[in-house]
Amino acid sequence: MAASLLLAAVTVASFPAGAQTAAAEGQKLAFDRNKGNCLTCHEIKGGSQAGNIGPALADMKSKYPNRTDLVAIVSDETKRNPLTVMPPFGRNHILTDKEIDAVVDFLQTL
């Protein structure tokens, strides 16, 4: 039992660093013109040559307090809005589930 509590404490203590790493990987994917390519359509703090087709990505955690909603948007926005021009990154296998999670981790820092 003590070992379980120690393991839980170590896991919780290491989570923020892991989240930071995932957010950094998510930013890399979002800014990568060959992968996430979010800057083609969105203005994002820290990005260059941003597009203006989609909304600026700022204050995302308060706009989407439910992380699952943001994952669904990145995965396949056509389910929520069939007229969107946003690519279905998950459905079209542009990004893996792990990569989508990392992008969402990054978006939640904006």
CYANA upper distance limits for C-alpha pairs under 8 A (distance plus 0.5 A):
  1 MET  CA      5 LEU  CA      6.91
  2 ALA  CA      6 LEU  CA      6.65
  3 ALA  CA      7 LEU  CA      6.57
  4 SER  CA      8 ALA  CA      6.64
  5 LEU  CA      9 ALA  CA      6.64
  6 LEU  CA     10 VAL  CA      6.68
  7 LEU  CA     11 THR  CA      6.59
  8 ALA  CA     12 VAL  CA      6.62
  9 ALA  CA     13 ALA  CA      6.49
 10 VAL  CA     14 SER  CA      6.64
 11 THR  CA     15 PHE  CA      6.76
 12 VAL  CA     16 PRO  CA      8.46
 14 SER  CA     18 GLY  CA      7.02
 15 PHE  CA     19 ALA  CA      6.56
 16 PRO  CA     20 GLN  CA      6.61
 17 ALA  CA     21 THR  CA      6.71
 18 GLY  CA     22 ALA  CA      6.66
 19 ALA  CA     23 ALA  CA      6.57
 19 ALA  CA    105 ASP  CA      7.61
 20 GLN  CA     24 ALA  CA      6.65
 21 THR  CA     25 GLU  CA      6.70
 22 ALA  CA     26 GLY  CA      6.48
 22 ALA  CA    101 ASP  CA      8.48
 22 ALA  CA    102 ALA  CA      5.43
 22 ALA  CA    103 VAL  CA      8.41
 22 ALA  CA    105 ASP  CA      6.84
 22 ALA  CA    106 PHE  CA      7.80
 23 ALA  CA     27 GLN  CA      6.63
 23 ALA  CA    102 ALA  CA      6.16
 23 ALA  CA    103 VAL  CA      7.24
 23 ALA  CA    104 VAL  CA      8.22
 23 ALA  CA    105 ASP  CA      5.30
 23 ALA  CA    106 PHE  CA      4.54
 23 ALA  CA    107 LEU  CA      8.30
 23 ALA  CA    109 THR  CA      8.04
 24 ALA  CA     28 LYS  CA      6.80
 24 ALA  CA    102 ALA  CA      8.42
 24 ALA  CA    106 PHE  CA      7.15
 25 GLU  CA     29 LEU  CA      6.77
 25 GLU  CA    102 ALA  CA      6.61
 25 GLU  CA    103 VAL  CA      7.90
 25 GLU  CA    106 PHE  CA      8.31
 26 GLY  CA     30 ALA  CA      6.51
 26 GLY  CA     99 GLU  CA      7.38
 26 GLY  CA    100 ILE  CA      8.20
 26 GLY  CA    101 ASP  CA      8.21
 26 GLY  CA    102 ALA  CA      4.72
 26 GLY  CA    103 VAL  CA      4.27
 26 GLY  CA    104 VAL  CA      7.47
 26 GLY  CA    105 ASP  CA      7.01
 26 GLY  CA    106 PHE  CA      5.58
 26 GLY  CA    107 LEU  CA      8.37
 27 GLN  CA     31 PHE  CA      6.57
 27 GLN  CA    102 ALA  CA      8.41
 27 GLN  CA    103 VAL  CA      6.86
 27 GLN  CA    106 PHE  CA      6.07
 27 GLN  CA    107 LEU  CA      8.42
 28 LYS  CA     32 ASP  CA      6.46
 29 LEU  CA     35 LYS  CA      6.50
 29 LEU  CA     36 GLY  CA      5.64
 29 LEU  CA     37 ASN  CA      7.81
 29 LEU  CA     99 GLU  CA      8.02
 29 LEU  CA    103 VAL  CA      7.20
 30 ALA  CA     35 LYS  CA      7.80
 30 ALA  CA     36 GLY  CA      5.06
 30 ALA  CA     37 ASN  CA      6.00
 30 ALA  CA     38 CYS  CA      5.61
 30 ALA  CA     39 LEU  CA      7.65
 30 ALA  CA    103 VAL  CA      6.82
 31 PHE  CA     36 GLY  CA      7.19
 31 PHE  CA     37 ASN  CA      6.14
 31 PHE  CA     38 CYS  CA      6.74
 31 PHE  CA     39 LEU  CA      6.63
 31 PHE  CA     47 GLY  CA      7.25
 32 ASP  CA     36 GLY  CA      6.42
 32 ASP  CA     37 ASN  CA      5.85
 32 ASP  CA     38 CYS  CA      8.47
 33 ARG  CA     37 ASN  CA      4.94
 33 ARG  CA     38 CYS  CA      8.40
 33 ARG  CA     39 LEU  CA      8.33
 33 ARG  CA     40 THR  CA      8.33
 35 LYS  CA     94 ILE  CA      7.28
 35 LYS  CA     95 LEU  CA      7.61
 36 GLY  CA     89 PHE  CA      8.31
 36 GLY  CA     94 ILE  CA      8.05
 36 GLY  CA     95 LEU  CA      7.63
 38 CYS  CA     42 HIS  CA      6.39
 39 LEU  CA     43 GLU  CA      6.64
 39 LEU  CA     44 ILE  CA      7.33
 39 LEU  CA     47 GLY  CA      7.34
 39 LEU  CA     48 SER  CA      7.94
 39 LEU  CA     49 GLN  CA      7.52
 39 LEU  CA     50 ALA  CA      5.22
 39 LEU  CA     51 GLY  CA      6.35
 40 THR  CA     49 GLN  CA      8.28
 40 THR  CA     50 ALA  CA      6.38
 40 THR  CA     51 GLY  CA      5.33
 40 THR  CA     52 ASN  CA      8.43
 41 CYS  CA     50 ALA  CA      7.14
 41 CYS  CA     51 GLY  CA      4.66
 41 CYS  CA     52 ASN  CA      5.88
 41 CYS  CA     53 ILE  CA      5.29
 41 CYS  CA     54 GLY  CA      5.63
 41 CYS  CA     55 PRO  CA      8.37
 42 HIS  CA     50 ALA  CA      6.33
 42 HIS  CA     51 GLY  CA      5.57
 42 HIS  CA     52 ASN  CA      6.11
 42 HIS  CA     53 ILE  CA      7.13
 42 HIS  CA     54 GLY  CA      5.66
 42 HIS  CA     55 PRO  CA      6.36
 42 HIS  CA     56 ALA  CA      5.77
 42 HIS  CA     57 LEU  CA      6.93
 43 GLU  CA     47 GLY  CA      7.70
 43 GLU  CA     50 ALA  CA      5.37
 43 GLU  CA     51 GLY  CA      6.56
 43 GLU  CA     52 ASN  CA      7.12
 43 GLU  CA     55 PRO  CA      7.72
 43 GLU  CA     56 ALA  CA      5.09
 43 GLU  CA     57 LEU  CA      6.61
 44 ILE  CA     50 ALA  CA      7.61
 44 ILE  CA     56 ALA  CA      6.78
 44 ILE  CA     57 LEU  CA      5.92
 44 ILE  CA     58 ALA  CA      7.48
 45 LYS  CA     57 LEU  CA      8.40
 45 LYS  CA     58 ALA  CA      8.11
 45 LYS  CA    110 LEU  CA      7.95
 52 ASN  CA     56 ALA  CA      8.02
 57 LEU  CA    107 LEU  CA      7.92
 57 LEU  CA    110 LEU  CA      7.58
 58 ALA  CA    107 LEU  CA      8.46
 58 ALA  CA    110 LEU  CA      5.61
 59 ASP  CA     63 LYS  CA      6.85
 59 ASP  CA    108 GLN  CA      8.26
 59 ASP  CA    110 LEU  CA      5.95
 60 MET  CA     64 TYR  CA      6.30
 60 MET  CA     65 PRO  CA      8.38
 60 MET  CA    107 LEU  CA      6.70
 60 MET  CA    108 GLN  CA      5.96
 60 MET  CA    109 THR  CA      7.97
 60 MET  CA    110 LEU  CA      6.36
 61 LYS  CA     65 PRO  CA      5.70
 61 LYS  CA     67 ARG  CA      8.49
 61 LYS  CA    107 LEU  CA      8.16
 61 LYS  CA    108 GLN  CA      5.38
 61 LYS  CA    109 THR  CA      7.73
 61 LYS  CA    110 LEU  CA      7.88
 64 TYR  CA     69 ASP  CA      7.18
 64 TYR  CA     70 LEU  CA      6.83
 66 ASN  CA     70 LEU  CA      7.69
 67 ARG  CA     71 VAL  CA      6.86
 67 ARG  CA    104 VAL  CA      8.16
 68 THR  CA     72 ALA  CA      6.66
 69 ASP  CA     73 ILE  CA      6.80
 70 LEU  CA     74 VAL  CA      6.82
 70 LEU  CA    104 VAL  CA      7.19
 71 VAL  CA     75 SER  CA      6.46
 71 VAL  CA    100 ILE  CA      7.30
 71 VAL  CA    101 ASP  CA      7.36
 71 VAL  CA    104 VAL  CA      6.83
 72 ALA  CA     76 ASP  CA      6.42
 72 ALA  CA     77 GLU  CA      7.15
 73 ILE  CA     77 GLU  CA      4.86
 73 ILE  CA     80 ARG  CA      8.09
 74 VAL  CA     88 PRO  CA      7.27
 74 VAL  CA     89 PHE  CA      6.67
 74 VAL  CA     90 GLY  CA      7.74
 74 VAL  CA    100 ILE  CA      7.32
 74 VAL  CA    104 VAL  CA      8.39
 75 SER  CA     88 PRO  CA      5.99
 75 SER  CA     89 PHE  CA      5.56
 75 SER  CA     90 GLY  CA      4.67
 75 SER  CA     91 ARG  CA      6.92
 75 SER  CA    100 ILE  CA      7.46
 76 ASP  CA     80 ARG  CA      8.45
 76 ASP  CA     87 PRO  CA      7.72
 76 ASP  CA     88 PRO  CA      4.59
 76 ASP  CA     89 PHE  CA      6.84
 76 ASP  CA     90 GLY  CA      6.67
 76 ASP  CA     91 ARG  CA      6.67
 77 GLU  CA     81 ASN  CA      6.42
 77 GLU  CA     82 PRO  CA      7.94
 77 GLU  CA     84 THR  CA      7.42
 77 GLU  CA     86 MET  CA      7.17
 77 GLU  CA     87 PRO  CA      8.07
 77 GLU  CA     88 PRO  CA      6.68
 78 THR  CA     82 PRO  CA      4.76
 78 THR  CA     83 LEU  CA      7.34
 78 THR  CA     84 THR  CA      6.61
 78 THR  CA     86 MET  CA      8.25
 78 THR  CA     88 PRO  CA      7.41
 87 PRO  CA     92 ASN  CA      8.39
 88 PRO  CA     92 ASN  CA      6.31
 88 PRO  CA     94 ILE  CA      8.38
 89 PHE  CA     93 HIS  CA      6.50
 89 PHE  CA     94 ILE  CA      5.33
 89 PHE  CA     95 LEU  CA      5.94
 89 PHE  CA    100 ILE  CA      8.40
 90 GLY  CA     94 ILE  CA      6.73
 90 GLY  CA     95 LEU  CA      6.18
 90 GLY  CA     96 THR  CA      6.86
 90 GLY  CA     97 ASP  CA      7.30
 90 GLY  CA    100 ILE  CA      7.97
 95 LEU  CA     99 GLU  CA      6.13
 95 LEU  CA    100 ILE  CA      6.61
 96 THR  CA    100 ILE  CA      6.66
 97 ASP  CA    101 ASP  CA      6.68
 98 LYS  CA    102 ALA  CA      6.83
 99 GLU  CA    103 VAL  CA      6.72
100 ILE  CA    104 VAL  CA      6.64
101 ASP  CA    105 ASP  CA      6.62
102 ALA  CA    106 PHE  CA      6.80
103 VAL  CA    107 LEU  CA      6.62
104 VAL  CA    108 GLN  CA      6.59
105 ASP  CA    109 THR  CA      7.36
106 PHE  CA    110 LEU  CA      7.59
